[in-house]
C-alpha cells in the first residue's frame, strides 16, 4: 500500500521570525487560537478563513491577490482588498505584530511548527512511519492514534471560500489514509475481531473506498467469518458496477481468490509486499535453567541431537518419563535452553499438572499458547478442535520449541503438538507414553553416585564436602540419588552454617526415610519431601499440612491466614519460611502455590500428623467462611439494600472489608479460580449450605462471562450433592444457582427445569427468598420463550414476595421484568412507567449495577414508545456501568439494543458498528440464542447500507442457530431471506 501523505509540497519559512511561545492554533476542526489556555477571538467566518489560509502556508508569504482568490474565488466583492486589510488588521491586534507580519504586499503568520495541530499530526505521522519501518508496530500504532486524535471534527469547519473547501477535502482524505494505515497495523497485530466493527462503519460511510473493503474482508476472514468476507467482495463488485461501471481493482480480486483457496498466508500478518511485515511475536516462556545443573551428559547430547533434527524436514517429539523428583523438568529445561538457537521463533512452556487430581485442560492451554503467539483474546476460538487448528496454523513456517511439562498421558498432549515442520516438542511425565506416535522415548533414572555427589557439592560448597566426603556420600545415598531430594537436603544444609554434613547424614540414617525402587511410586516421592518437612518448626509444619488441603491453583495471603486461623502478618512469616525451604512457591506478591506433588505430600502429612483429625475439616471450613464473608461484602457494596445478604449462612470469619467498588470487584475476579475450587471441595453436609450461598454471593463471576464455565461446573456439583443429602433448602438454592448459569448461556429448557424445581423446593422448605428469586427466574425464561402472560404471572408473584419481605432491589428487579412483559404484549406506556418506577427504586438505594439493569429495561420501553433520544441516553448510561463492572454479558446485550435503536432512527451504519461490537463482546458467553439475535440485527443493518451479501451470511447463520434450538425466531429470519430466494 502507498504510504499515506498530505498531497502538497512543504517549504520552510523565509526567515526564522519571532515566535510567540504561548500561542497555538487549530485547523483540524473549527479554526481557533489560544494564548496559553485562553481562547482568542478570531472574528467572522471570512476572517477565520484568512487566518486558516495563512496558517496552511506554513510561514510563507501570501500576496493579497492570492488571499482574495482563496477567500472569494473568481467573483470577489468590489471592496475585497479593503476587507482583506481590515481582517488582517483585526487579527494582528489579537495575535501580535510579530506573529502576523506584512511584507512584499502580502501577509504571513510566523509560528513554530509545534504550535499548529496539523503540523503536530504530520510530525506524528512521520515518526510512525519510522517506527513501523524499524519493526516497532505497537509504537507506530500509538503514534498514528495520537495523530488521529488531533482531529476535532470537520477540518476548517464552517469556513467559506474555495480554498477552505479544497483544503477540507484534502485533509479529510489524509485522515482516511491515516485511518487505513492504523487499521492495517491493527490487523498485522492480530486485532481482527476488534477491527470488524470499525471497518463496517467506515465502509458504510465510504462505500466506494476499496481499501477499506479490502481491510474488512481480511479482518472478517481472520476472525473465522469467511462467508461474510466473500459477501463483502460480492457487495463491492455490485456497488462499483452500479455506481461507476467498473470492476474491483486487482488487489481486491486477488484477495477474494486467496480467501476462496483458504490461503494459509492470509492467516499471518503482513500479507502485502508493499508493507514491511511487523516483527512476529516471539514467546520466550522457558523457566530459568538451574546454574548448578549436573550430569546427564549422554541424555543432554541425545535429546539435543533429536531436537536439532527438526531442521525443516520433520517435527521432533521427545518424551521423558520417570518418577516424581527424578529431574525430568530440570533436564528438559536445560536441554531446551541449549537448543534455543535452533528455534529462533520462540519457545512455549506449560506445566500440565498431570500428577495432580485436576490436570490442565488442553483447551485452556491452547488458549494460553495462542495468546502468547500473538492471537488476541477475542480471536481465540471456543472449541478444542478449533483452537488446535489455529495453533498449528500459527506455528506453520515458524521454528518453535514447545516444552510440555508434567503431562498426564498422551491424550492430554496430542492437541498441544505443533505438527509443523521445523518445530519440536519436549514432554515430561510420570508415565511412559508408548502410545504417542513417533515420539523419541526416554526413561529417566536416578543419578549415578558420582553425579549425585557433584550436585550436592555444587549446592553446599566444595570446602564443606571435601572434609566429610564419606558423610556426603551417605547423604546422597539416603536420598536415593533422586535429584529433587538431594537439592532439598543440600539447600537446607547450605542455609544452616552451624550444621555439618555428618549432622545431616545422621538425620537421614533411618532407612524408613530412604527412597525405594521406581516401582514404589508415591512412597518414594513422600520420602524425598520428608527431608524438608522433617526440618520444619512446629508452626511451619502445621501451615504446610493445612495449606495442602485447599484445591485451588494458588492462594492469597488473606485466604491462607483465614485457613490457618492466624493474623496476616504471622501467616506471611510462615509462608515465606516455607518458600525458603522450596516447599512452597511464591506465585506473585501476596500469592502462593504448591508444586502438585508437594501438595499431595502435604495432604498425606495432614492425614497422618494433624491432631485432632477434625482440624483438617475446621481448616477448610475456615477457608470457606473467608470466601463467603468476603463475597458477601462484595455483594453488599455492589447491591446496597439487597436482602439476600441477610439470608446467607452465618460465618465466623468477618471477611475482607472493601471501601470502594473497584477494589471489591478486583478481589472477586482475582480469587475466582481458588474460590470456585473451594466451592467444589465443600459439598459435604457440614459445608454444603455455605458453599451454595457463596455461589449466590459470587454470581458476578457467572454474569461477567469470564468464569462462566467454571461457575457452571461448580453449580452442577452442588446440585448433585444437595440431592444426595435430601436437603430441600440446599437443593432449592443450588437449583437457582445452576438455573441461572443455564439462563445466562441461553439454555432455556434446562434453566426452566431447574427454576421450577427451585420453586417447588423453596415452597416446601419455607425459604421465601429462594421462592421469590425462583419465580423471577422462571418468569424470565418464559419471557425469553415469548410466553408473556405466563412470565407476567411469575414476575408479579416475585414482586409481591420481595415487597412483603422488604427487599427493595428484588422488588425493583421484578417491576423491571413486568415492564418487559408489558412491552411484549404491546402496552408500551405502562412498560415505561413500570421500568421508570423500578429504576427510581434502584437509584434511591444507590444501586448502580442493578440500576443499570433498570436503565436497560427503561431503554427498551422508551424505544418501543418512539422516545428514541431518551432510550439512547438510558442505554448509554447502562453501558458505561456494565463496562466498568466487567459485566460482559450485559455490555453485549446493551450494544445489541443500541443497534436496534439505531435501525429505528435510520442510522444503519451506526447500527452495524454496535451489532459487530456486540458480537465481539458476547464471544463465548450468552449462548447461541443471543448470538442469533445479534446476527439477525447485524444482517438488517448491513442490508440497509448496501452490504446485502454479508447480510445474507449473517441471516443464514442465525437461521441455523434458531432451527437447531427450535426457536420461534427462525420464521422471522426465513422472512428476511425469502425475498433473496425469490429474486
N, C-alpha and C positions, 0 to 999 in steps of 0.2 A: 504494500500500500504506500502511495506517496505520502511523505510526511506533511502534516497539516502546516499551513503557514498563512500569514496575513499577506494577501497579494498586493504588496506595494513596496517600493524601494524606500529605504530609510537613509536620511542624510544627517550628519552632525550639525549642530548649531554653528553659525558663522563665527561665533566667539564665545568665550566662556560665560560672560554675562554675570550679573549678580544673581544670587539665589535667595529666594525667600524661604528661610528654613522651616517656618511653621505653616506654610501654605500647601494645600493639597487639593486635587481636583478629581472628579469622576466623570466619565463619559459612557461607561458600561451600565447604563441605566439613565435616570434623569441627569442632566448636566448640572453639577453642583460644585461649590468651592467652600473650603473651610480654612480658617486660620486657627491652628490648634484644634480644639474641639468645637469652636464657634462657627456655625454656618454663616456664610456671607451672602448678601443679596446679589443675585446675578441678573435681575431685571426681566424684561419681557422675553417672549419666545425668540424674537429676532435678535435680541441682544445676547441671549444664550447661544443662539446659532453662530454668532460671530465668535464667541469665546470657544465654542467647540471647533470651529474651522481653524482657529489659531493653535489650539492645543494639539490637534491632529497633524499639524505641520511640524511638530517636534522642534520648535525653536527657530525654524526657517522663516524668513520674512515673506509675507503675502502682500502683493500690491493691492491697491484699492480696487482696481478693475477685477482682479481675481476674487476678492471678497464679495464684491457686488454680484458677480456671477454665482458665487456659492450660496448667497442668501436669497437672490430673486430670480436667477436664471436668465433666460433670454428676454424677459419683459420686466425690467426693473422700473420702479416708480421714478418720476421726474426728479425727485429730491433724494435719490438713492445715496449720492455721495455725502450730502449733508447728514442724512440719517446715520450713515456709517460712521461719520466722525463723531456724532452725538453718542452712539453706542460705545465707541472706543473711549471717549472721554469719561463716560459714566463707569465703565469697567476699570479704567485707570485709577479713578478715585477710590474704588473698592479694593483693588489688588495692589496698587502702588505703582509709581512711575518706573521703578526698577524692574518690575515684572512685565507690564505691558508697555513696550517701547515703540516709538515711531522712528522709522528710518527709511530713506530712499523712497519716500512717497507711499510707504506701506506700514504694516504693523507686524509685531511678533510678540509671543509670550515666552519669556525665558524662565523656565523652572527646571530643576534636576529631574531626571527620568523617574526616580522613585517617588515623585510626588503626583504622578498620574496613574490611575488604576490600570489603564490599558498597557502602559509601559511595564508595570509590575507583572501583569499577566503574561506579556511577551517574554519577560525575563524568566518567569517560572517555566514557561513552555520550553525555552532554550535549555534550562537546567534539566528538565525532564528528559529531553532528547539525549543529553549527555549521560544521564543515569541509566537510561534504557540501553544505550549503546554499550555501557560498561557492564550490563547484565544485572543492575540493581533495579529489578522491576517494581518491587514494593515501593521504593523511594520515588521512582518515576511516576507511579500512580498517585502517590500523595501529592507530588508537585502539580500534576495535571488537575487534581481535585482542588488544590488551592487556587490555581489559575481560574478554573470554572467558578470558584467561589467569589471572584471579584465582580461577576455579573450581578446586577440588582434589577433585573427586568429587561425590558427592551432598550437597546443602546440608543442614546440620543433621543430619549423619549419625548414626544410631543414637540420636536423641533421642526420648523418649516424649512422649505428650500430644497433644491435639487441635491446640493452637496450632502445634507443630512440624510436624505433618502438613500443616496448611493452608499454612504458610509454605514447606514443601518444594515443594508443588505450584506455588505462585506463583512461586518462584524458578526452578524448572525451566522453567516456561512462559516466563519472561523470558529465560532463557538461549537457548531455542529462537528467540525473537524476535530476539535479538542475532545468532544464527547465520544466520537468514534474511536479516537486513539485510546482514551481511557477504557472504553468498553472492550476494545481489542486486548488491552492488558488485563482486564478482568478475566477474560476467557483464558488467556495464557496462564493466569494464576489459578485456574480451576474453579472460579466462582460462576459456574454455568447456570445453576438453578436460580441463584440470586439475580442474575442479569436478565433473565427472561422477561420479568415484569416490566423493567425499564425499557427494554428494547421493544416490547409490544406497544407501549405508549408512544415511543418515538416513531415507530413505523406507521402508527395511526396518524400522528401529526405530520409526518413527512412521507406519504405513501409512495412517492416516486424515487426515493433515495435508495438506490440499490445496495449501497454499502451497509446500511442499517439492516436491510433484509438479509444480506449475507451473514451478518453477525447473529441475527436472530435464528437463522437456520442452524448455525453452528452451535449456538447455546442450547437450542432445543435438542439437537442430536446428542450432544454430550450429556444432557440431562436424562437421556433414555426415552425421549419423546420423538422418535424417528418419523412416525407418521405425520406429526404436526410439522416437523421440519420440511418434509416433502410438500405438505399442503401450502406452506409459505411460498415455496417456489411456484407452485401452480397458481396461487393468487397473484403473485408478482407478474408472471408471464401474461396472465389475463388482463391485469390492470395496465401494463405497459402497452399491450396491443390495443386496448380500448382507448386509452388516453393519448398515446404518442404514435401508435402504429409501428412500434419497434419490438424487437426481441430482447430478452435479458442479455446483459453483457457476458462475454465468455467466462469470466471468473465465477459468475453465479451458476452458469450451466455446468461448469466443471464440478462445483461443489455439490450440485444435485446428483451428478453421476457418482461421485465418491460416496455420498450417503446411500445411494441405491446399492452400491457394491460393498457397503459396510467397511470402507477403507480403514484399516487399523490406525493409519496415520492421523485420522480425524480425532481419535481419542486422545491425542497428545497435543501439547501446547506448541505454539509457534509453527503452524502449518503453512504459512505463507512465506515464500522465499524472500520477499522484499522486506520482511520484518525479522530482525535477528531474533532467534529463539531465546527466551529467557533461560537463566540457569535452572536446571531441574532441581527439585527438592532432593537433597541427598541426606537421608537419615543416617545417623551415627549413634545407634542405640546400644552398642555393646557395653556391658558393665566394665568397670576398670579391672584390668588384669592384676593379679597379686604380684607385688615386686619380688616376693620370695618363692616364686614358682620353682618347684624342684622335681627333677627326674622325668620319667615318662618319655625319654628321648625317642625311643623307637616308635611310640604311638604318635608323638608330635610329628615325626617325619612321615609316618604312614598316612595320617589324616591330612597333613599339608599336601602330600602328593595327590591324594584323591581330590581335594578341593581345587588344586591347580589344574586338574584335568578338565574342569569346567571352562574350556578355552574358546567357547563359542560353538562347540560341536555337541556337547552333552550338558545335561543338568545333573550335577553330582549330589548325591544324598548319602550322608554318613550318620549312623545311629549308634550312640554309645549307651550301653546298658550296664547296670551294676547296682549294688545295694546303696541305701542312703548313706551319705557321708564318705563315699569312696573317692570323691573328687571329680565326678563327671562334669559338673558345671565349671569348676576351676580349669580343667583340661580343655573343655570346649571353648571357653572364653579366651584362654591363652592361644589356642590354635587359630581361633577366629581373628584375633588381633594380628597374629603373624601373617595371616592371609589377606589382610585389608587391602594391600596394594593390588591384589588380583581382582578386587571388587570395587572399582573406583566410583560406582554409582550408589554405594551405601551399604549399610548393614542394619538389619532389623533384629530385634530381640524381644522375646516374651517368656515369662515364667508361666507355664501351662498348669501349674499346681496339680499335677497328676497324682501326687501321693496323698492329697487331701480328700476329704469327703465330697467336695464340690469342685471338680476340675474345671478349668476355664472353658467357656463355651467357644468353639471355633468361630461362630458368628460374631461374637464380641471382639475376639482377637483380630479378625479380618477388618472390622471397623477401625480398630486402632492402627493397624498396618496401613490401611488406605489413607487415613488422615496423615500418618507420618510420611507417606509418599506424595502428599500434596493435594489429595482429594478433599474438597470442602465438606463439612458435615452434612450440608443439605443434599449433596450428590452421592452420599453413601447409600446404596440400595438397602432394602429391608431384609430380603431373604438370604439364607446362607449361600444358595446357588448363585444368586446374582452378585453377591459380594465376592465370592471365589472367582467368578468370571472376570469381574472388573479388576481384581487383584492380579490375576495372571496377565490381563491386558496391560496393566500399569507397569508390569515388570518386563514386558516384551521389549527387546532391544537393549535392555539395561543389564548390567552385571552387578547383581546384588547378592549378598550373603545373608541367609536367614538362619538365626540361631533359635531353635525351639527347645527351650529348657524344661526339664521336669515333665515330660509328656506322660500321659496315662497309657495310651496304646496307639496303634497305627490308625484306628478310626478317627481319633482326635486330630492326628497330624495331617492326614491326607488333604483336607481342604486348604491347608496352610502351605503346601508345597508350591514353589514358584511355577514350575512347568516350562519355563523359558530357557532356551539355550544360553549358556554363559552364566547362569545363576547357580547357586548351590545352597543346600540346606544341611545344617548340622543339628542333630537331635540328641537329647539326653533323656533317659527314662529308666525306671527301675525294672521294666520288663524288656525282654529281647524281642524286637519287632521283626520276627521272621516273616510276617505277612505283609511287610512293607516292600512292595515290588521294586527291585533294582537297587535297594539300599546296600551300602557297604556297612556291615555289622561289626561292631567291636565290643567285646566283653571286657569291661574294665575291672581288674582285680585290685587288691590292696597293694600298697607299696612294698618294694623289697626292703629288707632291713637297712641296707645302705642308704636308699633314698629317704626312708623314714627318719633316720638319724640326721641326715643332711637337712631335711626340712626343720626338724626340731632345733638344730644348731642355728640355723639362719634366724629363727624367731627369738630364741633365748639368748644367743650370743656365744661366740666360739670360746671365749675365756671361761665362762661358767661351765660349759660342757667338757672342755678339754681336761679339767681336773677331776671330772666324775663321769668318764666315758661309760663305765660299766653300768652306773646308775641310769644314765641316759638311755642305754640300750634296754634296760629293764622297763623304762617308761614307755618307749615306743612299742616294745613287745606287749606290755599290758594294754596299750591302745589298739592292739590287733593290727598295727601298721595301717590303720584307717586314717586317711589324711585329715578329715574333719576332727576326729578325736585328738590327733596329735596337735593340730593347730589350737584347739581349745585348751588342752593341757599346757602347751608351751606358752600360750598367751597369759594364762593365769600365773605361771611361774615368772614370766618376764615382768609382770606388774607387781610382783612381791619380791623386792630385793633382799628381804631377810630370809627367804626360803632358800634351801639348797636343792640341787637335783635329787639328792637322796631322800629328802623330805617328801618330795612329790612321788618318788618311786615307792616309798613306803605306803603312801596313801592309796596307790594303785595296786598294792601287792595282793589284795583279796581277789582270788580267781573268779569269784562270782561277778566281778565287775569287768572281766575281760570279754573281749569280743569272741563270738562263736564263729563257726564257719558261715559262708554265704547263705547256706540253707536256713540258718537261724532266723532270717528275716528281720522283723522289727526288734527282736530282743537285742540284736547287735547294735541297732541304732540307739535303743534306750540305754544300753551300757555306755555308749560313747557320750551321750548327753549327761549321763550321771556324773561324769567328771566335773562338768561345770556346775551342775545343780548341787552336788555334794559340798562345794566350797561356798555356797551362799549363806549369808547370815539368815537367821530365822525369819525376819520380816521380809527379806528379799525372796526367800524360798516360797513363803506364803503368797506373795504377789505373783511370782512366776506360775504357781499352780492355778490360782484363781483366774488370772488373765487368760490362761489357756482354755477356759471354759466357754468363752464367747466365740460365736461363729463368724462374726464379721471379718472382712478382709483386713481391716485395721481398726484402731480405736483412738479416740481423742483422749487427751489428758483428763478432761472433766468426766468422761464416761468411765475411765479407769479408776478415778478417785471414788466415784459412786460405787462401782463394783467392789472395790477394796474397803469401802467404808472408812475413808481417810480424807483429811484435808488435802486440797490440791497440791500444796507445797510438799507435804510428806510423800504423797503418791509420786510426784515428779522425781524426788530424790531416789525412790526405789526403782522407778522405771529407767532412769538414767544409769543407775548402777547395773541393771540388767543389760542395758545396751553396751556398757563397758565390757561385760563378760561375753558378748556376742550371742547371748541367749534371746535377745530382743533386738529388733531393728528400729531405727528412727526413720519412719517413712517421710516425714516432713516435720517442721517445727510444731510441737504440740501434738503429734500423731505418732502412733507406734504400731508395729505389726510383728508377728511371729513368722519365721520360716514354717512352712506347713508341717515338716517333720518335727520341728521343735514344739509346735502346738500339740501334736499328738502325744509327744512325750510329756508335755506339761499336764495334759489331761490324765495321762496314766499316773503321774505323780499325785494329782489331786485325788484320784480314786484310791490310791494306796496310802497317802500320807495325811490327807485333810481330815482332821478330827475336831468336833464331831462330824459325822458324814453329812448332816443336814446343812453344814456351812456351804457346801457346793450349791445346793439349791437356793440358799439365802443369798449367795453372791450374784447369781444370775437374776434372782428376783430384784435385788437392789439395782442392777443394770436396767431391767425393765421399768422399774419405778422412775429411774432417772430419765429415760427416754419419754415415758408417758407424761411425767410432770413438766418436762421441758417442752414437749409438743403441745401440751395444754396451754403453756404460756404463749407459744407462737399463735395458736388458735385464738386465744383471747385478744392478742394485740392486733390480729388480722380481722377479727369479727367481734368487736365490742358489743356486749349486751346479749350475745348468743347464749341460750340456756343450756346448750349441750355440755358445757364445761361443768355445770352443776351435777350432771348425772353420770359423769365419768367415775370410774372406780377410784377410791382414795389411794394416795401414795404416801410412803414415809419420807421419801426424798422430796425436797422442795422444787427441784429442777433449777435450770438456769433462769436468771432474770434478764429480760430484754427491755430496753427503754425505747428502742426505735425499731420500726417495722423492717427496714432493710437488714439490720443485724439479725433479727429473728428468722427471716427467710434464708439468709446466708447459712445460718446454723442448720436449718431443716434440710436444705439441699446438700450441704456438705456431709451430713450424717445419714443421708438416705439409705445407702447400702448397708452399713452396720445396723441401722435402726430396723430395717426390714428383715435382716438376718436374725436380729433379736426376736422379732415377732414370730418368725418361723420356728425358732427354738423354744418358744414359750406356749406350747399347745397343751401343756399338762393341766390337770384340773385346778391346781393352785394358782396358775398364771393366765389361764385362757381368757378370762374376762378382761383383765388388764391389757392383754395383747390385742384383743378386738377393739377396745377403746382407744388404744394407741393408733390403730389404723384409722379410726374415725377422726381422731385429732390431727392426724398427718395426711388428711385427704388431699391437700395441695400437691402431694407427690404424684397422685394419680391425675389430677386435673391439669397439672403443668405439662404432662406428656413425657417428661424427662425420665421418669421411673415407672411408667405405666405397666410395663410387663412384669417387673419385679413386684410391684404392688399387687397386681392381679394374682401372681403365684402365691404370695403370702396370704391373700384373702381366701384363695381356694383351700389352702392348708388349714386355715381357721374354721372354715365351714365344715370341713371333714372332721376336725377334732370336736367341734361343738355337737355335731350329730352323733358322734361316737359316745359322748358323755351324757346325752339326753338332757341338755340344759336349754330349756326353751328361750330364756332370755339371751343367752350367749348365741344360740343358733339364729335367733331373730336379728340380732345386731350384726353377726357375721354375714348373714344373707344381705343385709343392707349394704355392707362394705363391698361384697362381691357383685351384687347387682349394680351398684354404682360404677364399678370398674367395667362391667359389660356395657352399661349405658354409654359411658364415655367413649368406648370403642365402637359404638354403633351396632352392637349385637342385641337388638331389642327383644327378641324372643327369650333369650337366656336371662336378660335383665328382668323381664316381666315375671318369669318363673321365680326368680329369687325375691323380687319385690312382693309378690303375692304371698310367698312363703313367710317373708318377714312380717307381713301384715297379720297373718293368722297367728304366728307365734307370739308376736308382741301383744296381741289381744289376750291370748291365753295366759301370758306371763304378767299381764298388768303393767307392761312397760310403755307408758303413754308417749314418751318422747320418740321411741322407735316406731310406734304406731303412726305418729304424725309424719315422720320422715318417710316411712314406707308408703303412706298414702300419697305424699308429694311425689315420690319417685314413680309409683305406678301410674299416677296421673301424667307425668312427663312422658312415659313410654307410650301411653295411649295417645297423647298429643302427637308425638312423632309418627304414630301409625294412623294419623288422621281420624281417630275416634274421639272427636272433640267433646261430645256430650258426656261420654264416659270419663274423659280426662277432667272435665269441669267438676263432675261429682266428686272425684278423688281430691282435687285441689281444694274444693270447698270444705271437704272433711278435714283436710290437713290444716286449713286456715282456722277452722273452729277449734281444733285441738291445740294449735300453737297459741291462739288467742286466750284460750282458757288457762293455759299454763303460764301466761305472761311472757311468752317467748316472742319478743318483738321481731328479731331478724327472721325467725321461722315464719311468722305471720306475713311479713313483708314479702318473703320468697313466694309463699302461696298466692298472695294477691297478684304479684307479677305474673305468675303462672296462669291464674284465672284470666288475666288480661290477654294472654296468648290464645286461650280458647275462645274468648270473645272475638278476637281478631280472626280466628279460623272460621267462625260462624257469621262473619260479616257485620259484627257490632263494633265498628271502629271507634265510635265516640266513647262508649263505655270502656273499651280497651285502653284508650288514652287515660281516662280518669283513674282506672284501677292501677295502671302502671305508674302514673304520677303519684298516686297515694302510697304505693309500695316504695318508690324511690324516696319520697319525702320521709318515710319512716326510717329508711336506712340512713339518710343524711342526718336526721335528728339524733341518731345514736353514734354518729361519727364512723359509720361503717363503709369505708372507702372501697374495699374489694367487692363486697356484695352490693354496694351502691352502684358499682359498675355493671353488675348483672341487671340491676333495676333500670339503669340507663339504656342498656341493650334492649330490654323489653319495651321501654318507653319509645326508643327509636323505631322499633318495629311498628308500634301502634301509630306513631306520628307519620311515618312513611305511608302506611295504608290510608291515613286520613288526608293525604295530599299535602301535609305540612313538611315539605321536604327539607327546607333550610333548618328547621328545628330538629328534625330527625338526624341530619348530618352532624349537628352540634352534639347531640346526645351520644351518637355512635363514636365520634372523635374523642369525647371525654372518656367513654368506656375504654376505648382502645388504649389510651395513654395509661390508664390504671392497669389493664391486663398486661401490657408490656412491662411496666415497672414491677409487677408482681410475678412475672415469669409464667403467666397462665397462657401457655401457647395454644391450647385448645380454644379458649375464648378469644384470644387475639385473632386466630384464623377465622373463627365464625364472625367476628365483628368486621373483618376485612371483606368477608362474603356479603354481609348486609350492606356495607358501603358500596360494593359493586352493584348490588341490586338497586340501591338508591340512585347510583349514577345512571343506570339504564332508564330509570323512571324519569330523570330530568334530562334525558337525551345527551349524556356525556359518555358515549360508548368507549372512547379511548381510555378515559379515566377508569371506567368500569373494568376494562381488560387489565389495567395495571393492578387494581385492587384484587381482582379474582386470581391473577397469576401469583400475587404475593400471598394470598390465602392458600393457594395450592402448595407453595413452598413451606409456609409455616406449619401446615397440617400434615406434612410428610411424615408418615409413620404413626400418627396419632389420629384419634377421632373416628376411625373406622372407614370402611369403603362407602357406606351410605352418604356420609358427609362429603367424601371425595366426589361422589357422583353429583351431589348438589353443586359443588364448586365448578366442576367441569361443565355442567349444564349452563350455568351463568356465564362462564368464560366463553363458551361457544356462542351464546347470544351476543355478547359484546364483540367478539371477533367478527361475527357475521355482519354486524352493523358498521364496522369500519372497513369492510370490503375484503376481509380475510376468510372467505366462505369455506375454502378448502380446509383450513386449520380448524374452523368451527365444526365442520362435519367430523373431523377426527375426534374432537372433544366429545361431541354428542354420541358418537358410536361407542366410545369408551364408557361414557356414563350409562348408556343403554345396556351394555354388557354387565355393568355392576348391578343395575336395578333388576335386570332379568335374573341374575344369579341369586339376588336377595329376595326376589318375588315382591318387589316394591311397586306401589301404585304409580310412582313417578315414571315408570317405564313407558306408560301410554303417552304421557306428555312429550317425552323425548322422541318417541316414534312420530308424533305430530310435527316436531321440528324437522325431522329427517324426511318426512313424506314429500314435501314439495321438491326436494332434491331428487328423490326417486322418480317422481312423475316427470320432472324435467329430463 
